[in-house]
Amino acid sequence: MKRLVELALEQWRVRPGRKPLVVLGARQVGKTYALEQFGRRSFSAIHIINFEQNPLFGDVFKGALDPVRILQELALVQGRPIDVSADFLFFDEIQECPRALTSLKYFAEQMPGLAICAAGSLLGVHLGDVSYPVGKVEELKMAPMTFEEFLLAGPDPALAAHFQSLCATSLPSEAVHGLMWREFTMYLAVGGMPEVVAAFQSLRADLWNACAEARKIQERLTTNHLADMAKHCGKQNAMHLERLWQNIPSQLSRDQSGSAPKFAFKEAVPGLRGYERMAGVIDWLQAAGLILRHPIVKSGHLPFAAHAKENFFKLFVFDTGLLGALSRLPMANILRQDYGSYKGYYAENFVAQEFHALGWQTACWREGQAEVEFLCEHQGRALPVEVKSGQVTQSKSLASFQAKYHPPLSFILSGKVPRGQAGITKRHLPLYMASKLWS
């Protein structure tokens, strides 16, 4: 399946003075697959050093972290030489060998011509426990597959190409919008975990079986994430992590105003109240990539951090498919847009997920009774983005923000059939075009 991260990897490959690359992201979002495909496509040879599969690789790093010695011994262990000038060296599951992560500093200093990359499950959780090579590596964050990548993996390449041609001032026709919306509702149910997408797309001729298989994999993935919590945090902490993570869907359904509410600490984990007691749990889930933390600000001015409080935020699940599995919402309900008490939050979770994949700096604006779901930093301005799950697009809150802060552009994302709007400052876009606000 084509991943948009391929472009970033290619840019890294040809960049003068590149540093070793560390790829971060939740487990099973496709890091290993993307890097393997990149290595095989762009280099004369790829050397995958998987520290989980072969503990002997880890033994190589017990001595002095001398790049020449390390490469010589890695070549001996794997049984083939490594060409520093032409090959790609990939340290996979690097969290199993912290000294290998530290060694990237010496590779950057002493062997800058070598193309070397590292990735691993829960790497974000482990970074604080090792001597991280600050300033000596580049980082690339991977997220679940976006809606665009979902289309690229689908049966209609022409539809995917048409989506890529869209922009905020070039919207789809009503006929094409219907096709896009059908795919969008499927994406909300399936999500962007590559294994789930692959299974769904291979079976989608029989939609019932495709959905059943997708949900089965989603449930297994959530079980795997829970097992990670138990493995790395101990029984007590894992219990708190599990309860908080599984509590997010019910938190999303608390507020019936149509927008995801502020996270309520007292309702998340029995016996734990207040941000101070739950900060470690939230930080772990965020470092593991399982939640998206969205600050709530009381000003429309930048920077967001200056107007945010540490304990005032929303939490979203990092993948809409796993949100459905966690909330036990049947996929059939999602496909017919029958979300029950979750109406509105699926749309907002999707937008948060798309913005996160793009690396955009975002926040939620709330002053008095007015609230706009997203502020996006763009060219030195905070631009408001209102999210509507249905066809009604009137928004008093957006009007309040515009009157107070006069943004050059405002956006409403909804299920409404798109209309031409060239040159206007308030733009109406379909929800599935969240990634196209200023493309």
FENWOQUI-V832297 format. One record per backbone hydrogen bond with DSSP energy under -0.5 kcal/mol. NH is the residue of the N-H (numbers start at 0). CO is the residue of the C=O. Records with the same first field share a line. If there is no record, write none. Layout:
NH=CO + CO
//
This chain:
5=2
6=3
7=3
8=4
9=5
10=6
11=7
12=8
13=9
14=10 + 11
17=14
19=135
20=115
21=137
22=20 + 117
23=21 + 139
28=25
33=29
34=30
35=31
36=32
37=33
38=34
39=35
40=36
41=37
42=38
43=85
46=87
47=45
48=46 + 89
49=47
50=48 + 91
53=49
56=53
57=53 + 54
58=54
59=55 + 56
60=57
61=58
62=59
65=63
66=64
69=65
70=66
71=67
72=68
73=69
74=70
75=71
76=72
77=73
78=74
79=74
82=80
83=81
85=82
86=82
87=44
88=114
89=46 + 87
90=88 + 116
91=48 + 89
92=118
93=118
95=92
96=93
99=96
100=96
101=97
102=98
103=99 + 100
104=101
105=102
106=102
107=103
108=104
109=105
110=106
113=110
114=86
115=113
116=88
117=20
118=90
119=22
122=119
124=121
125=121
126=122
128=125
129=126
131=129
133=131
135=132
136=132
137=19
139=21
141=23
144=191
149=145
150=146
151=147
152=148
153=150
156=154
158=155
159=155
160=156
161=157
162=158
163=159
164=160 + 161
165=161 + 162
166=169
167=435
169=166
176=172
177=173
178=174
179=175
180=176
181=177
182=178
183=179
184=180
185=181
186=182
187=183
188=184
189=185
190=186
195=192
196=192
197=193
198=194
199=195
200=196
201=197
202=198 + 199
203=199
205=202
206=204
209=205
210=206
211=207
212=208
213=209
214=210
215=211
216=212
217=213
218=214
219=215
220=216
221=217
222=218
223=219
224=220
225=221
226=222
227=223
228=224
229=225
230=226
231=227
232=228
233=229
237=233
238=234
239=235
240=236
241=237
242=238
243=239
244=240
245=241
246=242
247=243 + 244
250=246
251=247
252=248
253=250
254=250
255=253
257=254
262=312
264=262
266=263
267=264
268=264 + 271
271=268
272=270
277=273 + 274
278=274
281=277
282=278
283=279
284=280
285=281
286=282
287=283
288=285
289=284
290=284
291=315
292=290
293=291 + 313
294=292
295=311
296=294 + 363
297=306
305=302
306=303
307=304
308=295
311=308
312=310
313=293
315=291
317=289
322=318
323=319
324=320
325=321
326=322
327=323 + 324
328=323
329=327
332=329
333=329
334=330
335=331
336=333
337=332
338=336
341=338
342=339
344=341
345=341
347=343
348=344
349=345
350=346
351=347
352=348
353=349
354=350
355=351
356=352
357=353
358=354 + 355
359=354
361=359
362=374
363=294
364=371
365=296
366=369
369=366
371=364
373=384
374=362
375=382
376=360
377=375 + 380
380=377
382=375 + 380
384=373
385=410
387=385 + 412
392=390
398=394
399=395
400=396
401=397
402=398
403=399
404=400
405=401
409=424
410=383
411=426
412=385
413=411 + 428
414=389
415=389
423=420
426=409 + 424
428=411 + 426
430=413
432=429
433=430
435=432
436=433
438=435
//
